[in-house]
Amino acid sequence: MTYRLLANDVVCFHIVFVVFVLFGGLLVMYWPRLGWLHLPCAGWGIAVEPLFRPSRAKIILNLYNGLTKHHYSDSRQKRWS
Protein backbone atom coordinates (compact mmCIF):
# COMPACT_ATOMS: atom_id res chain seq x y z
CA MET A 1 0.00 0.00 0.00
CA THR A 2 2.79 2.44 0.81
CA TYR A 3 4.49 1.76 -2.52
CA ARG A 4 1.29 2.59 -4.34
CA LEU A 5 1.03 5.89 -2.46
CA LEU A 6 4.66 6.70 -3.18
CA ALA A 7 4.16 5.88 -6.86
CA ASN A 8 1.12 8.17 -6.97
CA ASP A 9 3.15 10.93 -5.32
CA VAL A 10 5.93 10.56 -7.89
CA VAL A 11 3.46 10.71 -10.78
CA CYS A 12 1.74 13.78 -9.32
CA PHE A 13 5.08 15.51 -8.75
CA HIS A 14 6.15 14.73 -12.31
CA ILE A 15 2.94 16.14 -13.78
CA VAL A 16 3.20 19.30 -11.68
CA PHE A 17 6.87 19.68 -12.66
CA VAL A 18 6.14 19.35 -16.39
CA VAL A 19 3.27 21.85 -16.17
CA PHE A 20 5.54 24.23 -14.25
CA VAL A 21 8.27 23.89 -16.88
CA LEU A 22 5.79 24.56 -19.69
CA PHE A 23 3.76 27.37 -18.12
CA GLY A 24 6.02 28.68 -15.38
CA GLY A 25 6.99 31.65 -17.52
CA LEU A 26 3.47 32.99 -17.15
CA LEU A 27 3.77 32.76 -13.37
CA VAL A 28 7.09 34.59 -13.48
CA MET A 29 5.34 37.59 -15.03
CA TYR A 30 3.18 37.88 -11.91
CA TRP A 31 5.77 36.77 -9.32
CA PRO A 32 9.24 37.70 -10.61
CA ARG A 33 10.98 35.97 -7.68
CA LEU A 34 9.67 32.67 -9.00
CA GLY A 35 12.08 33.04 -11.90
CA TRP A 36 14.92 31.70 -9.76
CA LEU A 37 13.02 28.46 -9.41
CA HIS A 38 11.65 28.34 -12.95
CA LEU A 39 14.98 28.91 -14.70
CA PRO A 40 16.71 25.73 -13.44
CA CYS A 41 13.53 23.70 -13.92
CA ALA A 42 13.18 24.88 -17.52
CA GLY A 43 16.88 24.19 -18.12
CA TRP A 44 16.44 20.66 -16.81
CA GLY A 45 13.37 20.15 -18.99
CA ILE A 46 15.25 21.32 -22.07
CA ALA A 47 18.32 19.19 -21.26
CA VAL A 48 16.39 15.97 -20.61
CA GLU A 49 13.80 16.17 -23.41
CA PRO A 50 16.11 14.99 -26.25
CA LEU A 51 16.87 11.84 -24.26
CA PHE A 52 13.23 10.75 -24.57
CA ARG A 53 12.85 11.28 -28.31
CA PRO A 54 14.43 8.00 -29.51
CA SER A 55 12.54 5.89 -26.99
CA ARG A 56 9.26 7.64 -27.80
CA ALA A 57 9.81 7.00 -31.54
CA LYS A 58 10.58 3.32 -30.89
CA ILE A 59 7.47 2.87 -28.79
CA ILE A 60 5.25 4.46 -31.43
CA LEU A 61 6.86 2.44 -34.24
CA ASN A 62 6.57 -0.85 -32.35
CA LEU A 63 2.97 -0.14 -31.48
CA TYR A 64 2.14 0.68 -35.10
CA ASN A 65 3.93 -2.42 -36.43
CA GLY A 66 2.19 -4.63 -33.90
CA LEU A 67 -1.23 -3.26 -34.77
CA THR A 68 -0.77 -3.65 -38.52
CA LYS A 69 0.61 -7.18 -38.22
CA HIS A 70 -2.27 -8.17 -36.01
CA HIS A 71 -4.80 -6.61 -38.34
CA TYR A 72 -3.47 -8.23 -41.50
CA SER A 73 -2.88 -11.62 -39.93
CA ASP A 74 -6.46 -11.71 -38.63
CA SER A 75 -7.94 -10.75 -42.00
CA ARG A 76 -5.94 -13.41 -43.86
CA GLN A 77 -6.94 -16.14 -41.47
CA LYS A 78 -10.61 -15.27 -41.79
CA ARG A 79 -10.47 -15.04 -45.56
CA TRP A 80 -8.64 -18.32 -46.21
CA SER A 81 -10.16 -20.51 -43.55
C-alpha positions as CSV (number, residue, x, y, z in Angstrom):
1,M,0.0,0.0,0.0
2,T,2.8,2.4,0.8
3,Y,4.5,1.8,-2.5
4,R,1.3,2.6,-4.3
5,L,1.0,5.9,-2.5
6,L,4.7,6.7,-3.2
7,A,4.2,5.9,-6.9
8,N,1.1,8.2,-7.0
9,D,3.2,10.9,-5.3
10,V,5.9,10.6,-7.9
11,V,3.5,10.7,-10.8
12,C,1.7,13.8,-9.3
13,F,5.1,15.5,-8.8
14,H,6.1,14.7,-12.3
15,I,2.9,16.1,-13.8
16,V,3.2,19.3,-11.7
17,F,6.9,19.7,-12.7
18,V,6.1,19.3,-16.4
19,V,3.3,21.8,-16.2
20,F,5.5,24.2,-14.3
21,V,8.3,23.9,-16.9
22,L,5.8,24.6,-19.7
23,F,3.8,27.4,-18.1
24,G,6.0,28.7,-15.4
25,G,7.0,31.7,-17.5
26,L,3.5,33.0,-17.1
27,L,3.8,32.8,-13.4
28,V,7.1,34.6,-13.5
29,M,5.3,37.6,-15.0
30,Y,3.2,37.9,-11.9
31,W,5.8,36.8,-9.3
32,P,9.2,37.7,-10.6
33,R,11.0,36.0,-7.7
34,L,9.7,32.7,-9.0
35,G,12.1,33.0,-11.9
36,W,14.9,31.7,-9.8
37,L,13.0,28.5,-9.4
38,H,11.6,28.3,-12.9
39,L,15.0,28.9,-14.7
40,P,16.7,25.7,-13.4
41,C,13.5,23.7,-13.9
42,A,13.2,24.9,-17.5
43,G,16.9,24.2,-18.1
44,W,16.4,20.7,-16.8
45,G,13.4,20.1,-19.0
46,I,15.2,21.3,-22.1
47,A,18.3,19.2,-21.3
48,V,16.4,16.0,-20.6
49,E,13.8,16.2,-23.4
50,P,16.1,15.0,-26.2
51,L,16.9,11.8,-24.3
52,F,13.2,10.7,-24.6
53,R,12.9,11.3,-28.3
54,P,14.4,8.0,-29.5
55,S,12.5,5.9,-27.0
56,R,9.3,7.6,-27.8
57,A,9.8,7.0,-31.5
58,K,10.6,3.3,-30.9
59,I,7.5,2.9,-28.8
60,I,5.3,4.5,-31.4
61,L,6.9,2.4,-34.2
62,N,6.6,-0.9,-32.3
63,L,3.0,-0.1,-31.5
64,Y,2.1,0.7,-35.1
65,N,3.9,-2.4,-36.4
66,G,2.2,-4.6,-33.9
67,L,-1.2,-3.3,-34.8
68,T,-0.8,-3.6,-38.5
69,K,0.6,-7.2,-38.2
70,H,-2.3,-8.2,-36.0
71,H,-4.8,-6.6,-38.3
72,Y,-3.5,-8.2,-41.5
73,S,-2.9,-11.6,-39.9
74,D,-6.5,-11.7,-38.6
75,S,-7.9,-10.8,-42.0
76,R,-5.9,-13.4,-43.9
77,Q,-6.9,-16.1,-41.5
78,K,-10.6,-15.3,-41.8
79,R,-10.5,-15.0,-45.6
80,W,-8.6,-18.3,-46.2
81,S,-10.2,-20.5,-43.6
